[in-house]
Amino acid sequence: MKNKKSKNQQFAVIGLGRFGSTVAKTLFEKGEEVLAVDIKEEVITEAHEYTTHAVVADVTDERTLRALGIENFDVVIIGIASDLEASVLCTLTCKEIGVKKVIAKAENLKHKMVLERVGADEVVIPEMEMGEKMGARLANPLLHDIMTISSKYSIIEMELPSSWAGSSLVTLDIRKKYDVNVLAVERDNDVIVNFAADEPLLDGDTLLVGGSREMLDLLQNQYN
């Protein structure tokens, strides 16, 4: 074990492919306690450099997971999507032995459906999600990024339409027209959270806008 300051949450990352190793590294760099598990010894040898603890183990075996104390972790991330059977068995076992939250990676929508049925609290398909974001960005040059808060609510970051330059939020009345909220304005690399509603917006400003997916799409389509 490396001497890391204990945090409120403990994470276990099972399967250290590109997805799993990136999650583990990011959590560890943020100061979190991370257990990494993989069946390949060479992968675990490398993982010692970016995790709190790393072990070689067969995660399809319930006794192995119990021996690791996996049920004591607050969040378990399962990144072994390429092996469908191992992915499903590991997810099912983690939930059966009492893991509070299981986040699993899926290869496709059918895999996602199976993981949800066996108890996964959250299922991600990284390639599909990145593809959707890329498509949305290419379809609308004003759109920089999308953060999905829930199935119905999102936050977008969009360049200020040229026709809005010189107008204020009060004049534009964006909330009334589109039922969305301007959460912040980015100007000259400075993010202004409490932007004055009567202050003119300038060319080059970027707006952080939150609202329902339907209304954000309407806003984007109008200025596409």
ROBA-964578 format. One record per residue (C-alpha): residue number from 0; residue in one letter; x, z, y. Coordinates in steps of 0.001 Angstrom, whole numbers, plus 500000, padded with zeros to 6 digits. Layout:
<pts>
<pt><pos>NUM</pos><code>a</code><px>X</px><pz>Z</pz><py>Y</py></pt>
...
</pts>
This chain:
<pts>
<pt><pos>0</pos><code>m</code><px>500000</px><pz>500000</pz><py>500000</py></pt>
<pt><pos>1</pos><code>k</code><px>501188</px><pz>499198</pz><py>503515</py></pt>
<pt><pos>2</pos><code>n</code><px>500764</px><pz>501835</pz><py>506176</py></pt>
<pt><pos>3</pos><code>k</code><px>497804</px><pz>500518</pz><py>508130</py></pt>
<pt><pos>4</pos><code>k</code><px>495458</px><pz>502549</pz><py>510258</py></pt>
<pt><pos>5</pos><code>s</code><px>492218</px><pz>503090</pz><py>508349</py></pt>
<pt><pos>6</pos><code>k</code><px>489150</px><pz>501443</pz><py>509837</py></pt>
<pt><pos>7</pos><code>n</code><px>485462</px><pz>502098</pz><py>509422</py></pt>
<pt><pos>8</pos><code>q</code><px>485080</px><pz>499191</pz><py>507015</py></pt>
<pt><pos>9</pos><code>q</code><px>487047</px><pz>498147</pz><py>503966</py></pt>
<pt><pos>10</pos><code>f</code><px>487131</px><pz>494525</pz><py>502835</py></pt>
<pt><pos>11</pos><code>a</code><px>487883</px><pz>492945</pz><py>499471</py></pt>
<pt><pos>12</pos><code>v</code><px>488610</px><pz>489231</pz><py>499280</py></pt>
<pt><pos>13</pos><code>i</code><px>488287</px><pz>487719</pz><py>495821</py></pt>
<pt><pos>14</pos><code>g</code><px>489802</px><pz>484277</pz><py>495345</py></pt>
<pt><pos>15</pos><code>l</code><px>492662</px><pz>483294</pz><py>497630</py></pt>
<pt><pos>16</pos><code>g</code><px>492192</px><pz>479594</pz><py>498141</py></pt>
<pt><pos>17</pos><code>r</code><px>492275</px><pz>478159</pz><py>501647</py></pt>
<pt><pos>18</pos><code>f</code><px>489034</px><pz>479918</pz><py>502597</py></pt>
<pt><pos>19</pos><code>g</code><px>489754</px><pz>483298</pz><py>501032</py></pt>
<pt><pos>20</pos><code>s</code><px>493349</px><pz>483530</pz><py>502218</py></pt>
<pt><pos>21</pos><code>t</code><px>492346</px><pz>482623</pz><py>505775</py></pt>
<pt><pos>22</pos><code>v</code><px>489652</px><pz>485314</pz><py>505814</py></pt>
<pt><pos>23</pos><code>a</code><px>492081</px><pz>487880</pz><py>504393</py></pt>
<pt><pos>24</pos><code>k</code><px>494837</px><pz>487013</pz><py>506878</py></pt>
<pt><pos>25</pos><code>t</code><px>492469</px><pz>487154</pz><py>509835</py></pt>
<pt><pos>26</pos><code>l</code><px>491049</px><pz>490537</pz><py>508841</py></pt>
<pt><pos>27</pos><code>f</code><px>494527</px><pz>491946</pz><py>508228</py></pt>
<pt><pos>28</pos><code>e</code><px>495812</px><pz>490657</pz><py>511574</py></pt>
<pt><pos>29</pos><code>k</code><px>492864</px><pz>492417</pz><py>513224</py></pt>
<pt><pos>30</pos><code>g</code><px>494062</px><pz>495685</pz><py>511698</py></pt>
<pt><pos>31</pos><code>e</code><px>491490</px><pz>495915</pz><py>508919</py></pt>
<pt><pos>32</pos><code>e</code><px>492170</px><pz>497230</pz><py>505416</py></pt>
<pt><pos>33</pos><code>v</code><px>492055</px><pz>494318</pz><py>502979</py></pt>
<pt><pos>34</pos><code>l</code><px>492247</px><pz>494195</pz><py>499191</py></pt>
<pt><pos>35</pos><code>a</code><px>493067</px><pz>490716</pz><py>497864</py></pt>
<pt><pos>36</pos><code>v</code><px>492284</px><pz>489714</pz><py>494278</py></pt>
<pt><pos>37</pos><code>d</code><px>493187</px><pz>486507</pz><py>492468</py></pt>
<pt><pos>38</pos><code>i</code><px>493896</px><pz>485486</pz><py>488895</py></pt>
<pt><pos>39</pos><code>k</code><px>497130</px><pz>483677</pz><py>489837</py></pt>
<pt><pos>40</pos><code>e</code><px>500229</px><pz>485852</pz><py>490042</py></pt>
<pt><pos>41</pos><code>e</code><px>502097</px><pz>483533</pz><py>492428</py></pt>
<pt><pos>42</pos><code>v</code><px>499191</px><pz>483640</pz><py>494867</py></pt>
<pt><pos>43</pos><code>i</code><px>499103</px><pz>487436</pz><py>494788</py></pt>
<pt><pos>44</pos><code>t</code><px>502872</px><pz>487643</pz><py>495321</py></pt>
<pt><pos>45</pos><code>e</code><px>502428</px><pz>485771</pz><py>498597</py></pt>
<pt><pos>46</pos><code>a</code><px>499303</px><pz>487755</pz><py>499504</py></pt>
<pt><pos>47</pos><code>h</code><px>501286</px><pz>490998</pz><py>499675</py></pt>
<pt><pos>48</pos><code>e</code><px>502572</px><pz>489722</pz><py>503028</py></pt>
<pt><pos>49</pos><code>y</code><px>499150</px><pz>489514</pz><py>504663</py></pt>
<pt><pos>50</pos><code>t</code><px>496969</px><pz>492130</pz><py>502952</py></pt>
<pt><pos>51</pos><code>t</code><px>496916</px><pz>495886</pz><py>502542</py></pt>
<pt><pos>52</pos><code>h</code><px>496934</px><pz>495610</pz><py>498763</py></pt>
<pt><pos>53</pos><code>a</code><px>496897</px><pz>492624</pz><py>496403</py></pt>
<pt><pos>54</pos><code>v</code><px>496275</px><pz>492547</pz><py>492658</py></pt>
<pt><pos>55</pos><code>v</code><px>496096</px><pz>490033</pz><py>489832</py></pt>
<pt><pos>56</pos><code>a</code><px>492782</px><pz>490425</pz><py>488013</py></pt>
<pt><pos>57</pos><code>d</code><px>490018</px><pz>488616</pz><py>486141</py></pt>
<pt><pos>58</pos><code>v</code><px>487003</px><pz>489210</pz><py>488373</py></pt>
<pt><pos>59</pos><code>t</code><px>484488</px><pz>488004</pz><py>485791</py></pt>
<pt><pos>60</pos><code>d</code><px>485031</px><pz>491258</pz><py>483870</py></pt>
<pt><pos>61</pos><code>e</code><px>482838</px><pz>494150</pz><py>485031</py></pt>
<pt><pos>62</pos><code>r</code><px>485319</px><pz>496747</pz><py>483767</py></pt>
<pt><pos>63</pos><code>t</code><px>488051</px><pz>495179</pz><py>485881</py></pt>
<pt><pos>64</pos><code>l</code><px>485916</px><pz>495254</pz><py>489016</py></pt>
<pt><pos>65</pos><code>r</code><px>484994</px><pz>498882</pz><py>488390</py></pt>
<pt><pos>66</pos><code>a</code><px>488651</px><pz>499758</pz><py>487831</py></pt>
<pt><pos>67</pos><code>l</code><px>489422</px><pz>498229</pz><py>491231</py></pt>
<pt><pos>68</pos><code>g</code><px>486729</px><pz>500422</pz><py>492767</py></pt>
<pt><pos>69</pos><code>i</code><px>485090</px><pz>497322</pz><py>494179</py></pt>
<pt><pos>70</pos><code>e</code><px>481801</px><pz>499171</pz><py>494680</py></pt>
<pt><pos>71</pos><code>n</code><px>483508</px><pz>501348</pz><py>497300</py></pt>
<pt><pos>72</pos><code>f</code><px>484199</px><pz>498421</pz><py>499616</py></pt>
<pt><pos>73</pos><code>d</code><px>481821</px><pz>497783</pz><py>502478</py></pt>
<pt><pos>74</pos><code>v</code><px>482116</px><pz>494000</pz><py>502292</py></pt>
<pt><pos>75</pos><code>v</code><px>483290</px><pz>491801</pz><py>499429</py></pt>
<pt><pos>76</pos><code>i</code><px>484072</px><pz>488159</pz><py>500196</py></pt>
<pt><pos>77</pos><code>i</code><px>484034</px><pz>485878</pz><py>497148</py></pt>
<pt><pos>78</pos><code>g</code><px>485915</px><pz>482635</pz><py>497719</py></pt>
<pt><pos>79</pos><code>i</code><px>486121</px><pz>481204</pz><py>494187</py></pt>
<pt><pos>80</pos><code>a</code><px>483542</px><pz>478457</pz><py>494703</py></pt>
<pt><pos>81</pos><code>s</code><px>485309</px><pz>475786</pz><py>492621</py></pt>
<pt><pos>82</pos><code>d</code><px>484648</px><pz>477812</pz><py>489446</py></pt>
<pt><pos>83</pos><code>l</code><px>480855</px><pz>478032</pz><py>489437</py></pt>
<pt><pos>84</pos><code>e</code><px>480596</px><pz>480411</pz><py>486484</py></pt>
<pt><pos>85</pos><code>a</code><px>483194</px><pz>482828</pz><py>487859</py></pt>
<pt><pos>86</pos><code>s</code><px>481601</px><pz>482686</pz><py>491311</py></pt>
<pt><pos>87</pos><code>v</code><px>478131</px><pz>483533</pz><py>490007</py></pt>
<pt><pos>88</pos><code>l</code><px>479308</px><pz>486205</pz><py>487546</py></pt>
<pt><pos>89</pos><code>c</code><px>481441</px><pz>487926</pz><py>490155</py></pt>
<pt><pos>90</pos><code>t</code><px>478627</px><pz>487897</pz><py>492720</py></pt>
<pt><pos>91</pos><code>l</code><px>476092</px><pz>489220</pz><py>490226</py></pt>
<pt><pos>92</pos><code>t</code><px>478411</px><pz>491970</pz><py>488978</py></pt>
<pt><pos>93</pos><code>c</code><px>479367</px><pz>493089</pz><py>492480</py></pt>
<pt><pos>94</pos><code>k</code><px>475712</px><pz>493552</pz><py>493396</py></pt>
<pt><pos>95</pos><code>e</code><px>474857</px><pz>495251</pz><py>490095</py></pt>
<pt><pos>96</pos><code>i</code><px>477585</px><pz>497860</pz><py>490503</py></pt>
<pt><pos>97</pos><code>g</code><px>476542</px><pz>498641</pz><py>494065</py></pt>
<pt><pos>98</pos><code>v</code><px>478575</px><pz>496630</pz><py>496581</py></pt>
<pt><pos>99</pos><code>k</code><px>476814</px><pz>496962</pz><py>499939</py></pt>
<pt><pos>100</pos><code>k</code><px>477412</px><pz>493427</pz><py>501179</py></pt>
<pt><pos>101</pos><code>v</code><px>478600</px><pz>490351</pz><py>499307</py></pt>
<pt><pos>102</pos><code>i</code><px>479517</px><pz>487168</pz><py>501158</py></pt>
<pt><pos>103</pos><code>a</code><px>480104</px><pz>484241</pz><py>498812</py></pt>
<pt><pos>104</pos><code>k</code><px>481433</px><pz>480740</pz><py>499324</py></pt>
<pt><pos>105</pos><code>a</code><px>479464</px><pz>477871</pz><py>497790</py></pt>
<pt><pos>106</pos><code>e</code><px>480468</px><pz>474293</pz><py>497062</py></pt>
<pt><pos>107</pos><code>n</code><px>477045</px><pz>472795</pz><py>497747</py></pt>
<pt><pos>108</pos><code>l</code><px>473382</px><pz>473636</pz><py>498354</py></pt>
<pt><pos>109</pos><code>k</code><px>472551</px><pz>474075</pz><py>494652</py></pt>
<pt><pos>110</pos><code>h</code><px>475431</px><pz>476504</pz><py>494259</py></pt>
<pt><pos>111</pos><code>k</code><px>474230</px><pz>478318</pz><py>497387</py></pt>
<pt><pos>112</pos><code>m</code><px>470738</px><pz>478656</pz><py>495935</py></pt>
<pt><pos>113</pos><code>v</code><px>472087</px><pz>480159</pz><py>492692</py></pt>
<pt><pos>114</pos><code>l</code><px>474282</px><pz>482648</pz><py>494559</py></pt>
<pt><pos>115</pos><code>e</code><px>471341</px><pz>483755</pz><py>496681</py></pt>
<pt><pos>116</pos><code>r</code><px>469212</px><pz>484235</pz><py>493570</py></pt>
<pt><pos>117</pos><code>v</code><px>471787</px><pz>486503</pz><py>491928</py></pt>
<pt><pos>118</pos><code>g</code><px>471968</px><pz>488691</pz><py>495012</py></pt>
<pt><pos>119</pos><code>a</code><px>474535</px><pz>487357</pz><py>497496</py></pt>
<pt><pos>120</pos><code>d</code><px>473750</px><pz>488788</pz><py>500929</py></pt>
<pt><pos>121</pos><code>e</code><px>475260</px><pz>485794</pz><py>502695</py></pt>
<pt><pos>122</pos><code>v</code><px>476396</px><pz>482405</pz><py>501409</py></pt>
<pt><pos>123</pos><code>v</code><px>478627</px><pz>480039</pz><py>503354</py></pt>
<pt><pos>124</pos><code>i</code><px>479506</px><pz>476394</pz><py>502796</py></pt>
<pt><pos>125</pos><code>p</code><px>482469</px><pz>476011</pz><py>505184</py></pt>
<pt><pos>126</pos><code>e</code><px>482856</px><pz>472244</pz><py>504870</py></pt>
<pt><pos>127</pos><code>m</code><px>479159</px><pz>471616</pz><py>505502</py></pt>
<pt><pos>128</pos><code>e</code><px>479026</px><pz>474034</pz><py>508429</py></pt>
<pt><pos>129</pos><code>m</code><px>482094</px><pz>472473</pz><py>510044</py></pt>
<pt><pos>130</pos><code>g</code><px>480645</px><pz>469009</pz><py>509476</py></pt>
<pt><pos>131</pos><code>e</code><px>477388</px><pz>469979</pz><py>511168</py></pt>
<pt><pos>132</pos><code>k</code><px>479261</px><pz>471394</pz><py>514157</py></pt>
<pt><pos>133</pos><code>m</code><px>481441</px><pz>468306</pz><py>514408</py></pt>
<pt><pos>134</pos><code>g</code><px>478418</px><pz>466011</pz><py>514206</py></pt>
<pt><pos>135</pos><code>a</code><px>476593</px><pz>467983</pz><py>516893</py></pt>
<pt><pos>136</pos><code>r</code><px>479643</px><pz>467885</pz><py>519165</py></pt>
<pt><pos>137</pos><code>l</code><px>480154</px><pz>464144</pz><py>518707</py></pt>
<pt><pos>138</pos><code>a</code><px>476455</px><pz>463442</pz><py>519260</py></pt>
<pt><pos>139</pos><code>n</code><px>476574</px><pz>465279</pz><py>522578</py></pt>
<pt><pos>140</pos><code>p</code><px>479864</px><pz>465154</pz><py>524536</py></pt>
<pt><pos>141</pos><code>l</code><px>478645</px><pz>468039</pz><py>526714</py></pt>
<pt><pos>142</pos><code>l</code><px>478518</px><pz>470345</pz><py>523696</py></pt>
<pt><pos>143</pos><code>h</code><px>481750</px><pz>472182</pz><py>522887</py></pt>
<pt><pos>144</pos><code>d</code><px>480717</px><pz>474673</pz><py>520244</py></pt>
<pt><pos>145</pos><code>i</code><px>477751</px><pz>476295</pz><py>518537</py></pt>
<pt><pos>146</pos><code>m</code><px>477439</px><pz>479919</pz><py>517444</py></pt>
<pt><pos>147</pos><code>t</code><px>474502</px><pz>480518</pz><py>515132</py></pt>
<pt><pos>148</pos><code>i</code><px>473151</px><pz>484040</pz><py>515596</py></pt>
<pt><pos>149</pos><code>s</code><px>470216</px><pz>483622</pz><py>513212</py></pt>
<pt><pos>150</pos><code>s</code><px>468217</px><pz>480811</pz><py>511644</py></pt>
<pt><pos>151</pos><code>k</code><px>466305</px><pz>480443</pz><py>514915</py></pt>
<pt><pos>152</pos><code>y</code><px>468689</px><pz>481584</pz><py>517667</py></pt>
<pt><pos>153</pos><code>s</code><px>471977</px><pz>480013</pz><py>518705</py></pt>
<pt><pos>154</pos><code>i</code><px>474474</px><pz>480002</pz><py>521535</py></pt>
<pt><pos>155</pos><code>i</code><px>475980</px><pz>476772</pz><py>522837</py></pt>
<pt><pos>156</pos><code>e</code><px>478847</px><pz>476110</pz><py>525196</py></pt>
<pt><pos>157</pos><code>m</code><px>478184</px><pz>473023</pz><py>527308</py></pt>
<pt><pos>158</pos><code>e</code><px>479770</px><pz>471271</pz><py>530234</py></pt>
<pt><pos>159</pos><code>l</code><px>477780</px><pz>471372</pz><py>533433</py></pt>
<pt><pos>160</pos><code>p</code><px>475788</px><pz>468125</pz><py>533817</py></pt>
<pt><pos>161</pos><code>s</code><px>476997</px><pz>466307</pz><py>536934</py></pt>
<pt><pos>162</pos><code>s</code><px>473463</px><pz>466328</pz><py>538355</py></pt>
<pt><pos>163</pos><code>w</code><px>473522</px><pz>470148</pz><py>538383</py></pt>
<pt><pos>164</pos><code>a</code><px>476688</px><pz>470442</pz><py>540487</py></pt>
<pt><pos>165</pos><code>g</code><px>475968</px><pz>472114</pz><py>543808</py></pt>
<pt><pos>166</pos><code>s</code><px>472743</px><pz>473697</pz><py>542577</py></pt>
<pt><pos>167</pos><code>s</code><px>472278</px><pz>477370</pz><py>541714</py></pt>
<pt><pos>168</pos><code>l</code><px>470672</px><pz>478899</pz><py>538633</py></pt>
<pt><pos>169</pos><code>v</code><px>467735</px><pz>479902</pz><py>540828</py></pt>
<pt><pos>170</pos><code>t</code><px>467244</px><pz>476321</pz><py>542013</py></pt>
<pt><pos>171</pos><code>l</code><px>467615</px><pz>474835</pz><py>538542</py></pt>
<pt><pos>172</pos><code>d</code><px>465267</px><pz>477451</pz><py>537046</py></pt>
<pt><pos>173</pos><code>i</code><px>466705</px><pz>476775</pz><py>533587</py></pt>
<pt><pos>174</pos><code>r</code><px>464972</px><pz>479746</pz><py>531968</py></pt>
<pt><pos>175</pos><code>k</code><px>461508</px><pz>478570</pz><py>533002</py></pt>
<pt><pos>176</pos><code>k</code><px>462089</px><pz>474882</pz><py>532258</py></pt>
<pt><pos>177</pos><code>y</code><px>463823</px><pz>475251</pz><py>528894</py></pt>
<pt><pos>178</pos><code>d</code><px>463150</px><pz>478860</pz><py>527837</py></pt>
<pt><pos>179</pos><code>v</code><px>466898</px><pz>479490</pz><py>527439</py></pt>
<pt><pos>180</pos><code>n</code><px>469288</px><pz>481893</pz><py>529163</py></pt>
<pt><pos>181</pos><code>v</code><px>472623</px><pz>481196</pz><py>530835</py></pt>
<pt><pos>182</pos><code>l</code><px>474749</px><pz>484052</pz><py>529488</py></pt>
<pt><pos>183</pos><code>a</code><px>477973</px><pz>483267</pz><py>531338</py></pt>
<pt><pos>184</pos><code>v</code><px>479794</px><pz>480627</pz><py>533366</py></pt>
<pt><pos>185</pos><code>e</code><px>483374</px><pz>479590</pz><py>532665</py></pt>
<pt><pos>186</pos><code>r</code><px>485285</px><pz>478418</pz><py>535737</py></pt>
<pt><pos>187</pos><code>d</code><px>489028</px><pz>477834</pz><py>536096</py></pt>
<pt><pos>188</pos><code>n</code><px>489721</px><pz>479597</pz><py>532770</py></pt>
<pt><pos>189</pos><code>d</code><px>487777</px><pz>482658</pz><py>533940</py></pt>
<pt><pos>190</pos><code>v</code><px>484560</px><pz>483704</pz><py>532178</py></pt>
<pt><pos>191</pos><code>i</code><px>482024</px><pz>485110</pz><py>534654</py></pt>
<pt><pos>192</pos><code>v</code><px>479424</px><pz>487137</pz><py>532765</py></pt>
<pt><pos>193</pos><code>n</code><px>477425</px><pz>488397</pz><py>535745</py></pt>
<pt><pos>194</pos><code>f</code><px>477255</px><pz>485056</pz><py>537525</py></pt>
<pt><pos>195</pos><code>a</code><px>475251</px><pz>485290</pz><py>540757</py></pt>
<pt><pos>196</pos><code>a</code><px>471985</px><pz>483401</pz><py>540346</py></pt>
<pt><pos>197</pos><code>d</code><px>472155</px><pz>482046</pz><py>543909</py></pt>
<pt><pos>198</pos><code>e</code><px>475782</px><pz>480875</pz><py>543721</py></pt>
<pt><pos>199</pos><code>p</code><px>476297</px><pz>477082</pz><py>543522</py></pt>
<pt><pos>200</pos><code>l</code><px>477546</px><pz>475689</pz><py>540230</py></pt>
<pt><pos>201</pos><code>l</code><px>480582</px><pz>473409</pz><py>540439</py></pt>
<pt><pos>202</pos><code>d</code><px>481769</px><pz>470283</pz><py>538671</py></pt>
<pt><pos>203</pos><code>g</code><px>483955</px><pz>471391</pz><py>535765</py></pt>
<pt><pos>204</pos><code>d</code><px>481972</px><pz>474574</pz><py>535102</py></pt>
<pt><pos>205</pos><code>t</code><px>481059</px><pz>475346</pz><py>531497</py></pt>
<pt><pos>206</pos><code>l</code><px>477834</px><pz>477184</pz><py>530667</py></pt>
<pt><pos>207</pos><code>l</code><px>477306</px><pz>479586</pz><py>527787</py></pt>
<pt><pos>208</pos><code>v</code><px>473617</px><pz>479186</pz><py>526961</py></pt>
<pt><pos>209</pos><code>g</code><px>471528</px><pz>481098</pz><py>524418</py></pt>
<pt><pos>210</pos><code>g</code><px>468080</px><pz>480346</pz><py>523079</py></pt>
<pt><pos>211</pos><code>s</code><px>466045</px><pz>478997</pz><py>520199</py></pt>
<pt><pos>212</pos><code>r</code><px>467537</px><pz>476073</pz><py>518304</py></pt>
<pt><pos>213</pos><code>e</code><px>464522</px><pz>473945</pz><py>519251</py></pt>
<pt><pos>214</pos><code>m</code><px>464871</px><pz>474532</pz><py>523001</py></pt>
<pt><pos>215</pos><code>l</code><px>468653</px><pz>474140</pz><py>522963</py></pt>
<pt><pos>216</pos><code>d</code><px>468213</px><pz>470788</pz><py>521219</py></pt>
<pt><pos>217</pos><code>l</code><px>465733</px><pz>469774</pz><py>523915</py></pt>
<pt><pos>218</pos><code>l</code><px>468220</px><pz>470735</pz><py>526620</py></pt>
<pt><pos>219</pos><code>q</code><px>471071</px><pz>468886</pz><py>524910</py></pt>
<pt><pos>220</pos><code>n</code><px>469021</px><pz>465748</pz><py>524269</py></pt>
<pt><pos>221</pos><code>q</code><px>467964</px><pz>465514</pz><py>527895</py></pt>
<pt><pos>222</pos><code>y</code><px>471579</px><pz>465406</pz><py>529039</py></pt>
<pt><pos>223</pos><code>n</code><px>473027</px><pz>463444</pz><py>526127</py></pt>
</pts>
